Amino acid sequence: MEIHIQTPLSLILLLPFFFFTFLPLSSQACHQVDRDALLDFKHLINFNPIHLLQTWTPSTNCCATWDGVACDPSSGRVVNVSLPALSDKVHFMNGTLSPSLGNLSFLQLLDISHLKQLSGPIPAELGKLSRLSYLYPCNNGLSGEIPASLRRLARLKDTSFDLESFIWLYSFDSVRFYASAL
């Protein structure tokens, strides 16, 4: 005995419409290289009392659920890391900057200002961020030489450094700098 099921052709043609209409559209998942770079940054933070990075977990999509992170919706690449805006409280974060931040190749804005106890040098690897337009490392404990590699940041438009904390060995002709006193 043979059973034949006939499906109207119109139902088959409408199936893709219903499939794409009722499924939520989602942005691209966070790119693995970007997720790893941000998790490396979090790993070097050894004191985070107001939990600015609590949403940064390996099992979640950094583009959808991580506070302070914004991604390009079509590529899933991180374009903005802005930590101070996460809280209206005094920002304390003890640790150092991870050189892995230099792997965020689509990053346009990096705001790590006002984190108070973030210390150590600015990693030379930040000079690999060819799309970086805005860099704000002021009002924290970062110090040392400003890496020469930052001169390669041709798209850098705006930045601010604590002048008393850094040693200036190079000029940056095309950048507007804001100096802040400690």
C-alpha positions as CSV (number, residue, x, y, z in Angstrom):
1,M,0.0,0.0,0.0
2,E,1.4,3.4,-1.0
3,I,0.4,6.7,0.6
4,H,0.7,9.9,-1.4
5,I,0.5,13.3,0.3
6,Q,-0.3,16.2,-1.9
7,T,0.7,19.7,-0.8
8,P,-0.7,22.6,-2.6
9,L,2.0,24.5,-4.5
10,S,1.1,27.8,-2.9
11,L,1.8,26.4,0.6
12,I,5.3,25.4,-0.5
13,L,5.9,28.8,-2.0
14,L,4.8,30.6,1.2
15,L,6.8,28.5,3.5
16,P,10.0,30.6,3.1
17,F,8.0,33.7,3.8
18,F,6.7,32.4,7.1
19,F,10.1,31.0,8.0
20,F,11.8,34.4,7.6
21,T,8.9,36.5,8.9
22,F,8.5,34.8,12.3
23,L,12.0,34.0,13.1
24,P,13.8,37.0,14.9
25,L,16.5,38.6,12.9
26,S,19.7,38.6,14.8
27,S,22.9,40.4,14.3
28,Q,26.1,38.5,13.7
29,A,27.6,36.7,16.6
30,C,30.7,38.2,18.1
31,H,33.8,37.3,16.1
32,Q,36.0,34.8,18.0
33,V,39.2,36.9,17.7
34,D,37.4,39.9,19.2
35,R,35.8,37.8,22.0
36,D,39.2,36.4,22.9
37,A,40.9,39.8,22.9
38,L,38.2,41.2,25.3
39,L,38.4,38.2,27.6
40,D,42.2,38.6,27.7
41,F,41.6,42.2,28.8
42,K,39.2,41.1,31.4
43,H,41.6,38.4,32.6
44,L,44.2,41.1,33.4
45,I,41.8,43.1,35.6
46,N,42.3,41.8,39.1
47,F,40.0,44.1,41.0
48,N,36.6,45.2,39.6
49,P,34.5,46.2,42.7
50,I,31.5,47.6,40.8
51,H,31.5,44.7,38.3
52,L,31.8,46.7,35.1
53,L,32.8,43.5,33.3
54,Q,30.3,41.1,34.8
55,T,28.4,40.5,31.5
56,W,31.7,39.6,29.7
57,T,31.4,35.8,29.8
58,P,32.7,33.3,27.3
59,S,29.3,31.7,26.8
60,T,27.6,34.8,25.7
61,N,27.6,36.9,22.5
62,C,29.8,40.0,23.1
63,C,27.8,41.9,20.5
64,A,24.5,41.3,22.1
65,T,25.0,41.1,25.9
66,W,28.3,42.6,26.9
67,D,28.0,46.0,28.6
68,G,30.3,48.7,27.1
69,V,30.8,46.8,23.8
70,A,29.2,47.7,20.4
71,C,29.6,45.7,17.2
72,D,29.0,46.3,13.5
73,P,25.7,44.4,13.0
74,S,26.7,43.0,9.6
75,S,30.1,41.7,10.5
76,G,29.9,40.9,14.2
77,R,33.2,42.8,14.7
78,V,33.7,45.0,17.8
79,V,33.8,48.7,16.8
80,N,33.4,50.4,20.2
81,V,34.7,49.6,23.7
82,S,33.5,52.2,26.2
83,L,33.8,51.2,29.8
84,P,33.3,54.5,31.9
85,A,29.8,55.0,30.6
86,L,28.7,51.8,32.3
87,S,28.2,53.3,35.7
88,D,27.5,56.6,37.4
89,K,29.7,55.5,40.3
90,V,33.4,56.1,40.8
91,H,35.1,53.8,38.4
92,F,37.8,51.6,40.0
93,M,39.4,48.8,38.1
94,N,42.8,47.5,39.1
95,G,44.9,45.8,36.4
96,T,46.8,46.4,33.3
97,L,45.9,46.8,29.6
98,S,46.1,43.6,27.6
99,P,48.2,43.7,24.4
100,S,45.4,41.5,23.0
101,L,43.3,44.7,22.5
102,G,45.5,45.2,19.4
103,N,43.6,42.3,17.9
104,L,40.3,44.3,17.7
105,S,41.0,45.1,14.1
106,F,37.7,46.9,13.5
107,L,37.8,49.0,16.7
108,Q,36.9,52.7,16.1
109,L,36.6,53.9,19.7
110,L,38.4,52.8,22.8
111,D,37.4,54.7,26.0
112,I,39.2,53.3,29.1
113,S,39.2,56.7,30.9
114,H,38.4,57.3,34.5
115,L,39.1,53.7,35.6
116,K,41.5,55.2,38.3
117,Q,43.6,52.1,39.2
118,L,44.2,50.8,35.7
119,S,48.0,50.9,35.5
120,G,51.1,50.2,33.5
121,P,52.1,51.1,30.0
122,I,49.9,51.5,26.9
123,P,50.7,48.4,24.9
124,A,52.5,49.0,21.6
125,E,50.0,46.5,20.0
126,L,47.3,49.3,20.0
127,G,49.2,50.7,17.0
128,K,47.7,47.8,15.0
129,L,44.2,49.3,15.3
130,S,44.1,50.9,11.9
131,R,40.4,51.9,12.1
132,L,40.8,53.6,15.6
133,S,39.5,57.2,15.5
134,Y,39.0,57.9,19.2
135,L,41.3,56.9,22.0
136,Y,40.7,57.9,25.6
137,P,43.2,56.5,28.1
138,C,43.1,59.5,30.6
139,N,42.3,59.7,34.3
140,N,43.7,56.4,35.4
141,G,47.1,55.0,36.4
142,L,48.5,54.3,33.0
143,S,52.0,55.7,32.6
144,G,55.3,55.3,30.7
145,E,56.2,56.0,27.1
146,I,53.5,56.5,24.5
147,P,54.4,53.8,22.0
148,A,55.8,54.9,18.7
149,S,53.4,52.5,17.1
150,L,50.5,54.8,17.8
151,R,51.9,57.1,15.1
152,R,50.5,54.5,12.6
153,L,47.0,55.3,13.6
154,A,46.2,57.4,10.5
155,R,42.4,57.6,11.3
156,L,43.0,58.8,14.9
157,K,41.0,62.1,15.3
158,D,40.7,62.7,19.0
159,T,42.5,61.5,22.1
160,S,43.4,62.5,25.6
161,F,46.4,61.6,27.8
162,D,47.5,62.6,31.3
163,L,50.5,64.6,30.4
164,E,52.2,64.1,33.7
165,S,52.0,60.3,33.4
166,F,53.5,59.8,29.9
167,I,56.8,60.4,28.2
168,W,56.3,62.1,24.8
169,L,59.0,61.0,22.3
170,Y,57.0,61.5,19.1
171,S,54.7,64.1,17.6
172,F,51.3,63.4,16.3
173,D,50.5,66.1,13.8
174,S,47.1,65.1,12.6
175,V,45.5,64.4,16.0
176,R,43.7,66.7,18.4
177,F,44.9,66.0,21.9
178,Y,43.4,67.0,25.2
179,A,45.7,67.2,28.1
180,S,44.4,66.6,31.6
181,A,46.3,67.1,34.8
182,L,46.4,64.4,37.5
